[in-house]
Amino acid sequence: MTPRDSPGPARLAFLHFRIGALNEMQYRANFFIQMVNSMIALGTALVAIALVYGHTDDLGGWTQPELLAVMGVHILVGGLVRTFVQPNMNRLMEDVAQGTLDYALTRPADSQLLVSVREISIWQLTDVIVGTVVVVWSVVTVSGRVGIYATLGFVVAITCGAIIIYSIWLIATTSAFKVVRIDNLVQLLNGIYEAGRWPVTVYPGWLRGTLTFVIPLAFAVTVPAEVISNRIGVIEIGWALLVTVVFVTVARLVWLWGIKNYTGASA
């Protein structure tokens, strides 16, 4: 196949999604296992929130329904990451360690796109569904309805959040080109993401700044929750778009640096 004959980015992503979904459908029992895991995680989070609001009426200016929105966004974005991002980054680390990344780099398609769509863990979408239900529930509890403008803003913000988290994963995973043994990388990234379970505004100033500008969980989780709860407006969404562009650009530059320094299986 020549570069001219290669499928476009959207078609390439769809083809890999379809193949991955078909492979996952062979193990349908995993759906029920994942659903149980999602319900346990949701129950644990609800208990934690209930304990907090058993002693106070608000947490850093956040009411209980608004905090439920943060939790829902955290579950939703985490589900997207575990469905589309983490499986591909895990495979990328394995390819670098085993020297088999050459097969992806030599194909007639953009290498970053290819390594980002090869794997999918479709049953993790249960977290996306659960997170969406929690967000809708929290908003209906606050205002009784979901406004069209808040919904559109939320879709933009949640898309930005997912792209930002993907960019962070790609930047961190690309370090495998120089530091092969990064066994704890997944645990580290997942641990950092857990900090997004609570609004960044409740953290001390230094940590709030870190989670806003260095590892921008604020834009990935807190901002979408604030948008759907009508706590912020267009200006903050604009900042989220700007941060997304910055991290996508940095991730691209880091990826190009990585493949330039990749020595391959023959090194």
C-alpha contacts under 8 A as a table, 3 or more apart, distances in Angstrom:
res1	aa1	res2	aa2	distance
1	M	5	D	5.87
1	M	6	S	6.45
1	M	108	P	7.41
2	T	5	D	5.17
2	T	6	S	6.36
2	T	108	P	6.63
3	P	6	S	5.18
3	P	108	P	5.02
3	P	109	A	7.12
6	S	108	P	6.22
6	S	109	A	6.77
7	P	11	R	5.88
7	P	12	L	5.66
7	P	109	A	7.94
8	G	11	R	5.35
8	G	12	L	5.95
9	P	12	L	5.09
9	P	13	A	6.09
9	P	113	L	7.27
10	A	13	A	5.21
10	A	14	F	6.15
11	R	14	F	4.98
11	R	15	L	6.05
12	L	15	L	5.19
12	L	16	H	6.37
12	L	114	L	7.92
13	A	16	H	5.34
13	A	17	F	6.07
13	A	113	L	7.96
13	A	114	L	7.90
13	A	117	V	5.63
13	A	118	R	7.92
14	F	17	F	4.92
14	F	18	R	6.02
15	L	18	R	5.14
15	L	19	I	6.25
16	H	19	I	5.11
16	H	20	G	5.97
16	H	117	V	6.20
16	H	118	R	5.61
16	H	119	E	7.18
17	F	20	G	5.12
17	F	21	A	5.97
17	F	117	V	7.10
17	F	118	R	7.58
17	F	119	E	7.46
17	F	120	I	6.57
18	R	21	A	5.10
18	R	22	L	6.15
19	I	22	L	5.16
19	I	23	N	6.23
20	G	23	N	5.11
20	G	24	E	6.18
20	G	118	R	7.69
20	G	119	E	6.04
20	G	120	I	5.39
20	G	121	S	7.45
20	G	122	I	7.70
21	A	24	E	5.08
21	A	25	M	6.07
21	A	120	I	6.96
21	A	121	S	7.67
21	A	122	I	6.07
22	L	25	M	5.09
22	L	26	Q	6.89
23	N	26	Q	5.67
23	N	27	Y	7.86
24	E	27	Y	5.72
24	E	28	R	7.29
24	E	121	S	6.97
24	E	122	I	6.55
24	E	123	W	7.66
25	M	28	R	5.47
27	Y	30	N	5.82
27	Y	31	F	7.95
28	R	31	F	5.48
28	R	32	F	7.57
29	A	32	F	5.52
29	A	33	I	6.53
30	N	33	I	4.93
30	N	34	Q	5.95
30	N	123	W	6.89
31	F	34	Q	5.15
31	F	35	M	6.07
31	F	123	W	5.34
31	F	126	T	7.92
32	F	35	M	4.96
32	F	36	V	6.21
33	I	36	V	5.24
33	I	37	N	6.31
34	Q	37	N	4.96
34	Q	38	S	6.06
34	Q	123	W	6.56
34	Q	124	Q	6.81
34	Q	126	T	7.13
35	M	38	S	5.00
35	M	39	M	6.17
35	M	126	T	6.26
35	M	127	D	7.95
36	V	39	M	5.13
36	V	40	I	6.18
37	N	40	I	5.15
37	N	41	A	6.17
38	S	41	A	5.14
38	S	42	L	6.05
38	S	126	T	7.14
38	S	127	D	6.09
38	S	130	V	7.50
39	M	42	L	4.99
39	M	43	G	5.98
40	I	43	G	5.09
40	I	44	T	6.15
41	A	44	T	5.17
41	A	45	A	6.23
42	L	45	A	5.14
42	L	46	L	6.15
43	G	46	L	5.11
43	G	47	V	6.19
44	T	47	V	5.18
44	T	48	A	6.34
45	A	48	A	5.11
45	A	49	I	6.33
45	A	71	M	7.59
46	L	49	I	5.14
46	L	50	A	6.08
47	V	50	A	5.00
47	V	51	L	6.15
48	A	51	L	5.16
48	A	52	V	6.38
49	I	52	V	5.11
49	I	53	Y	6.24
49	I	64	Q	7.47
49	I	67	L	7.89
49	I	68	L	7.96
50	A	53	Y	5.26
50	A	54	G	5.90
51	L	54	G	5.05
51	L	55	H	7.11
52	V	55	H	5.81
52	V	56	T	6.65
53	Y	56	T	4.86
53	Y	57	D	5.82
53	Y	58	D	6.94
53	Y	59	L	7.94
53	Y	64	Q	6.84
54	G	57	D	7.86
56	T	59	L	7.17
57	D	63	T	6.71
57	D	64	Q	7.60
58	D	61	G	5.57
58	D	62	W	5.16
58	D	63	T	4.71
58	D	64	Q	6.70
59	L	62	W	4.99
59	L	63	T	6.65
59	L	202	V	7.16
60	G	201	T	6.84
60	G	202	V	5.34
62	W	66	E	5.90
62	W	67	L	6.09
63	T	66	E	5.24
63	T	67	L	6.18
64	Q	67	L	5.07
64	Q	68	L	6.24
65	P	68	L	4.94
65	P	69	A	6.51
65	P	138	S	4.89
65	P	139	V	7.17
65	P	141	T	6.49
65	P	142	V	6.32
66	E	69	A	5.05
66	E	70	V	6.69
66	E	138	S	6.47
66	E	139	V	7.53
66	E	142	V	7.56
66	E	225	A	7.45
66	E	226	E	7.89
66	E	229	S	6.39
67	L	70	V	5.02
67	L	71	M	6.34
67	L	198	W	7.51
67	L	199	P	7.61
68	L	71	M	4.96
68	L	72	G	6.06
68	L	134	V	6.82
68	L	135	V	6.89
68	L	138	S	5.74
69	A	72	G	4.98
69	A	73	V	6.16
69	A	134	V	6.69
69	A	135	V	4.71
69	A	136	V	7.90
69	A	138	S	5.53
69	A	139	V	7.12
69	A	225	A	5.38
69	A	228	I	7.84
69	A	229	S	7.42
70	V	73	V	5.18
70	V	74	H	6.09
70	V	135	V	7.76
70	V	197	R	6.75
70	V	198	W	6.77
70	V	199	P	6.74
70	V	221	V	6.60
70	V	222	T	6.09
70	V	224	P	7.99
70	V	225	A	5.07
70	V	226	E	7.93
71	M	74	H	4.99
71	M	75	I	6.23
71	M	131	G	7.59
71	M	134	V	7.70
71	M	135	V	7.90
71	M	197	R	5.72
71	M	198	W	7.27
72	G	75	I	5.17
72	G	76	L	6.05
72	G	130	V	7.54
72	G	131	G	4.21
72	G	132	T	6.33
72	G	133	V	7.53
72	G	134	V	4.93
72	G	135	V	4.92
73	V	76	L	4.93
73	V	77	V	5.96
73	V	131	G	5.98
73	V	132	T	7.33
73	V	135	V	6.66
73	V	158	I	7.84
73	V	221	V	5.84
73	V	222	T	7.94
73	V	224	P	7.09
73	V	225	A	6.35
74	H	77	V	5.48
74	H	78	G	5.93
74	H	131	G	7.33
74	H	196	G	6.56
74	H	197	R	5.77
74	H	221	V	5.79
75	I	78	G	5.07
75	I	79	G	6.05
75	I	127	D	5.96
75	I	128	V	6.70
75	I	130	V	7.34
75	I	131	G	4.88
76	L	79	G	5.12
76	L	80	L	6.44
76	L	127	D	5.84
76	L	128	V	4.23
76	L	129	I	7.15
76	L	130	V	7.15
76	L	131	G	4.32
76	L	132	T	6.26
77	V	80	L	5.04
77	V	81	V	6.22
77	V	128	V	7.03
77	V	158	I	7.40
77	V	161	G	7.37
77	V	162	A	6.04
77	V	220	A	7.79
77	V	221	V	7.49
78	G	81	V	5.06
78	G	82	R	6.14
78	G	127	D	7.41
78	G	128	V	7.73
79	G	82	R	5.15
79	G	83	T	5.98
79	G	124	Q	5.61
79	G	125	L	5.79
79	G	126	T	7.29
79	G	127	D	4.74
79	G	128	V	5.01
80	L	83	T	5.07
80	L	84	F	5.99
80	L	85	V	7.31
80	L	124	Q	7.54
80	L	125	L	6.82
80	L	127	D	7.93
80	L	128	V	6.43
80	L	162	A	7.11
81	V	84	F	5.53
81	V	85	V	4.74
81	V	86	Q	5.85
81	V	162	A	7.13
81	V	165	I	7.46
81	V	166	Y	7.17
82	R	85	V	6.00
82	R	86	Q	5.13
82	R	87	P	6.77
82	R	121	S	6.96
82	R	124	Q	6.20
83	T	86	Q	6.96
83	T	87	P	6.99
83	T	120	I	5.53
83	T	121	S	4.60
83	T	122	I	5.74
83	T	123	W	7.44
83	T	124	Q	5.22
83	T	125	L	6.32
84	F	87	P	6.42
84	F	88	N	6.87
84	F	116	S	7.85
84	F	117	V	7.19
84	F	119	E	6.97
84	F	120	I	5.24
84	F	121	S	6.76
85	V	88	N	5.49
85	V	89	M	6.23
85	V	116	S	6.90
85	V	120	I	7.98
85	V	166	Y	6.11
85	V	169	W	7.62
86	Q	89	M	5.06
86	Q	90	N	5.98
86	Q	169	W	7.74
87	P	90	N	5.17
87	P	91	R	6.30
87	P	119	E	5.64
87	P	120	I	6.17
87	P	121	S	6.79
88	N	91	R	5.12
88	N	92	L	6.11
88	N	115	V	6.33
88	N	116	S	5.54
88	N	117	V	6.62
88	N	118	R	6.21
88	N	119	E	5.19
88	N	120	I	7.32
89	M	92	L	4.89
89	M	93	M	6.25
89	M	115	V	7.74
89	M	116	S	7.31
89	M	169	W	7.14
89	M	170	L	6.98
89	M	173	T	6.42
90	N	93	M	5.25
90	N	94	E	6.33
91	R	94	E	4.97
91	R	95	D	6.07
91	R	119	E	7.81
92	L	95	D	5.06
92	L	96	V	6.23
92	L	101	L	7.31
92	L	115	V	6.62
92	L	173	T	7.56
93	M	96	V	5.21
93	M	97	A	6.16
93	M	173	T	6.63
93	M	176	A	6.18
93	M	180	V	7.89
94	E	97	A	5.10
94	E	98	Q	6.02
95	D	98	Q	5.17
95	D	99	G	5.62
95	D	100	T	4.73
95	D	101	L	4.79
96	V	99	G	5.08
96	V	100	T	6.47
96	V	101	L	5.74
96	V	176	A	6.65
96	V	177	F	6.52
96	V	180	V	7.26
96	V	264	G	7.84
97	A	100	T	7.95
97	A	176	A	7.66
97	A	180	V	5.86
97	A	181	R	7.84
98	Q	101	L	7.96
98	Q	265	A	7.31
99	G	102	D	7.07
99	G	264	G	5.44
99	G	265	A	4.07
99	G	266	S	7.82
100	T	103	Y	6.15
100	T	264	G	7.37
100	T	265	A	6.39
101	L	104	A	5.48
101	L	105	L	6.39
101	L	264	G	7.08
102	D	105	L	5.01
102	D	106	T	6.02
102	D	264	G	6.19
102	D	265	A	7.36
103	Y	106	T	5.62
103	Y	107	R	6.71
104	A	107	R	5.56
104	A	111	S	6.40
104	A	114	L	6.86
104	A	115	V	7.01
105	L	111	S	5.45
107	R	111	S	7.69
109	A	113	L	7.59
109	A	114	L	6.77
110	D	113	L	5.41
110	D	114	L	6.20
111	S	114	L	5.02
111	S	115	V	6.18
112	Q	115	V	5.41
112	Q	116	S	6.15
112	Q	252	R	7.96
112	Q	255	W	7.14
113	L	116	S	5.11
113	L	117	V	6.45
114	L	117	V	5.59
114	L	118	R	6.28
115	V	118	R	5.81
116	S	119	E	7.69
117	V	120	I	7.42
121	S	124	Q	5.89
121	S	125	L	7.93
122	I	125	L	5.71
123	W	126	T	6.00
124	Q	127	D	5.78
124	Q	128	V	7.40
125	L	128	V	4.91
125	L	129	I	6.44
126	T	129	I	5.09
126	T	130	V	6.12
127	D	130	V	4.96
127	D	131	G	5.85
128	V	131	G	5.15
128	V	132	T	6.10
129	I	132	T	5.16
129	I	133	V	6.25
130	V	133	V	5.18
130	V	134	V	6.30
131	G	134	V	5.13
131	G	135	V	6.24
132	T	135	V	5.13
132	T	136	V	6.21
133	V	136	V	5.22
133	V	137	W	6.02
134	V	137	W	5.03
134	V	138	S	6.11
135	V	138	S	5.19
135	V	139	V	6.25
136	V	139	V	5.22
136	V	140	V	6.09
136	V	146	V	7.43
137	W	140	V	5.26
137	W	141	T	6.12
138	S	141	T	5.05
138	S	142	V	6.36
139	V	142	V	5.10
139	V	143	S	6.11
139	V	144	G	7.01
139	V	145	R	6.81
139	V	146	V	6.42
139	V	228	I	7.04
139	V	229	S	6.23
140	V	143	S	5.41
140	V	144	G	4.14
140	V	145	R	4.91
140	V	146	V	6.49
141	T	144	G	5.73
142	V	229	S	7.74
143	S	146	V	7.47
146	V	150	A	7.15
146	V	151	T	6.73
146	V	228	I	7.97
147	G	150	A	5.28
147	G	151	T	6.04
148	I	151	T	5.01
148	I	152	L	6.18
149	Y	152	L	5.13
149	Y	153	G	6.05
150	A	153	G	5.04
150	A	154	F	5.93
150	A	227	V	6.19
150	A	228	I	5.21
150	A	229	S	7.74
150	A	230	N	6.72
151	T	154	F	4.95
151	T	155	V	6.23
151	T	228	I	6.36
152	L	155	V	5.14
152	L	156	V	6.40
153	G	156	V	5.18
153	G	157	A	6.09
153	G	224	P	7.94
153	G	227	V	6.43
153	G	228	I	7.38
153	G	234	V	7.82
153	G	237	I	7.22
154	F	157	A	4.97
154	F	158	I	5.88
154	F	224	P	5.41
154	F	225	A	7.64
154	F	227	V	5.75
154	F	228	I	5.54
155	V	158	I	5.24
155	V	159	T	6.05
156	V	159	T	5.20
156	V	160	C	6.22
156	V	237	I	7.68
157	A	160	C	5.06
157	A	161	G	6.11
157	A	219	F	7.62
157	A	220	A	7.59
157	A	223	V	6.91
157	A	224	P	5.02
157	A	227	V	7.66
157	A	237	I	6.34
157	A	240	A	6.78
157	A	241	L	7.86
158	I	161	G	4.88
158	I	162	A	6.21
158	I	220	A	6.81
158	I	221	V	7.57
158	I	224	P	5.60
159	T	162	A	5.25
159	T	163	I	6.26
160	C	163	I	5.16
160	C	164	I	6.08
160	C	219	F	7.64
160	C	220	A	6.83
160	C	240	A	6.57
160	C	241	L	6.40
160	C	244	T	5.83
161	G	164	I	5.12
161	G	165	I	6.28
161	G	217	L	7.86
161	G	219	F	5.90
161	G	220	A	3.48
161	G	221	V	6.52
161	G	224	P	7.73
161	G	240	A	7.93
161	G	244	T	7.68
162	A	165	I	5.23
162	A	166	Y	6.19
162	A	220	A	6.50
163	I	166	Y	5.00
163	I	167	S	6.13
163	I	244	T	6.79
163	I	248	V	7.53
164	I	167	S	5.06
164	I	168	I	6.28
164	I	216	P	7.65
164	I	220	A	6.60
164	I	243	V	7.86
164	I	244	T	5.58
164	I	247	F	6.27
164	I	248	V	7.13
165	I	168	I	5.08
165	I	169	W	6.25
165	I	217	L	7.98
165	I	220	A	6.93
166	Y	169	W	5.12
166	Y	170	L	6.16
167	S	170	L	5.07
167	S	171	I	6.10
167	S	247	F	6.02
167	S	248	V	5.78
167	S	250	V	8.00
167	S	251	A	5.39
168	I	171	I	5.17
168	I	172	A	6.15
168	I	215	I	7.69
168	I	247	F	7.48
168	I	251	A	7.29
169	W	172	A	5.18
169	W	173	T	5.87
169	W	189	L	7.60
170	L	173	T	5.06
170	L	174	T	5.91
170	L	251	A	6.33
170	L	255	W	7.52
171	I	174	T	5.34
171	I	175	S	7.00
171	I	250	V	7.85
171	I	251	A	5.33
171	I	254	V	6.22
171	I	255	W	7.14
172	A	175	S	5.58
172	A	176	A	7.92
172	A	185	L	7.75
173	T	176	A	5.67
173	T	185	L	7.77
174	T	177	F	5.77
174	T	254	V	7.14
174	T	255	W	6.33
174	T	258	G	6.01
175	S	178	K	5.60
175	S	179	V	5.85
175	S	180	V	7.77
175	S	258	G	7.52
176	A	179	V	4.79
176	A	180	V	4.72
176	A	181	R	7.22
176	A	182	I	6.76
177	F	180	V	6.39
177	F	258	G	5.91
177	F	259	I	7.70
177	F	261	N	7.00
177	F	262	Y	5.79
178	K	261	N	7.87
178	K	262	Y	7.98
179	V	182	I	6.66
182	I	185	L	5.41
183	D	186	V	7.31
184	N	187	Q	5.30
184	N	188	L	6.05
185	L	188	L	5.01
185	L	189	L	6.16
186	V	189	L	5.26
186	V	190	N	6.06
187	Q	190	N	5.13
187	Q	191	G	5.90
188	L	191	G	5.05
188	L	192	I	6.20
189	L	192	I	5.13
189	L	193	Y	6.17
190	N	193	Y	5.03
190	N	194	E	6.38
191	G	194	E	5.24
191	G	195	A	7.24
192	I	195	A	5.59
192	I	196	G	7.72
193	Y	196	G	5.52
193	Y	197	R	7.70
193	Y	217	L	7.24
194	E	197	R	5.53
195	A	198	W	6.43
195	A	217	L	7.99
196	G	199	P	6.53
196	G	200	V	6.97
196	G	217	L	5.86
196	G	218	A	7.31
196	G	221	V	6.23
196	G	222	T	7.29
197	R	221	V	7.96
198	W	202	V	7.36
198	W	222	T	7.88
199	P	202	V	5.90
199	P	203	Y	7.76
199	P	218	A	7.42
199	P	221	V	7.88
199	P	222	T	5.40
200	V	203	Y	5.56
200	V	208	R	5.48
200	V	211	L	6.85
200	V	212	T	7.71
200	V	217	L	7.78
200	V	218	A	5.92
200	V	222	T	6.68
201	T	204	P	7.90
201	T	208	R	6.43
202	V	208	R	7.94
203	Y	207	L	6.11
203	Y	208	R	5.55
204	P	207	L	5.49
204	P	208	R	5.96
205	G	208	R	4.99
205	G	209	G	6.15
206	W	209	G	5.23
206	W	210	T	6.35
207	L	210	T	4.97
207	L	211	L	6.13
208	R	211	L	5.19
208	R	212	T	6.09
209	G	212	T	5.04
209	G	213	F	5.99
209	G	214	V	7.45
210	T	213	F	5.62
210	T	214	V	4.94
210	T	215	I	6.08
210	T	216	P	7.34
211	L	214	V	6.09
211	L	215	I	4.93
211	L	216	P	4.89
211	L	217	L	5.31
211	L	218	A	5.97
212	T	215	I	6.25
212	T	216	P	4.22
212	T	217	L	6.12
212	T	218	A	4.99
212	T	219	F	6.87
213	F	216	P	5.16
216	P	219	F	5.61
216	P	220	A	6.55
217	L	220	A	4.74
217	L	221	V	5.79
217	L	222	T	7.12
218	A	221	V	5.63
218	A	222	T	4.81
218	A	223	V	5.96
219	F	222	T	6.07
219	F	223	V	5.01
219	F	224	P	7.18
219	F	240	A	5.74
219	F	243	V	7.91
220	A	223	V	6.69
220	A	224	P	7.04
221	V	224	P	5.74
221	V	225	A	6.48
222	T	225	A	5.20
222	T	226	E	6.14
223	V	226	E	4.95
223	V	227	V	6.09
223	V	232	I	7.96
223	V	236	E	7.56
223	V	237	I	7.78
223	V	240	A	7.84
224	P	227	V	5.04
224	P	228	I	6.31
225	A	228	I	5.38
225	A	229	S	6.10
226	E	229	S	5.05
226	E	230	N	6.07
226	E	231	R	4.92
226	E	232	I	5.81
227	V	230	N	5.12
227	V	231	R	6.00
227	V	232	I	5.47
227	V	233	G	6.44
228	I	231	R	7.74
230	N	233	G	7.09
232	I	235	I	7.93
232	I	236	E	6.54
233	G	236	E	5.90
233	G	237	I	6.67
234	V	237	I	5.07
234	V	238	G	6.20
235	I	238	G	5.04
235	I	239	W	6.45
236	E	239	W	4.99
236	E	240	A	6.28
237	I	240	A	4.93
237	I	241	L	6.29
238	G	241	L	5.08
238	G	242	L	6.28
239	W	242	L	5.00
239	W	243	V	6.16
240	A	243	V	5.17
240	A	244	T	6.10
241	L	244	T	5.03
241	L	245	V	6.28
242	L	245	V	5.18
242	L	246	V	6.30
243	V	246	V	5.05
243	V	247	F	6.21
244	T	247	F	5.28
244	T	248	V	6.02
245	V	248	V	5.17
245	V	249	T	6.08
246	V	249	T	5.21
246	V	250	V	6.19
247	F	250	V	4.99
247	F	251	A	5.92
248	V	251	A	5.09
248	V	252	R	6.14
249	T	252	R	5.12
249	T	253	L	6.25
250	V	253	L	5.12
250	V	254	V	6.06
251	A	254	V	5.10
251	A	255	W	6.03
252	R	255	W	5.05
252	R	256	L	6.21
253	L	256	L	5.15
253	L	257	W	6.18
254	V	257	W	4.99
254	V	258	G	6.05
255	W	258	G	4.87
255	W	259	I	6.30
256	L	259	I	5.41
256	L	260	K	6.13
257	W	260	K	5.13
257	W	261	N	6.32
258	G	261	N	5.21
258	G	262	Y	6.06
259	I	262	Y	4.88
263	T	266	S	7.37
263	T	267	A	5.57
264	G	267	A	5.83
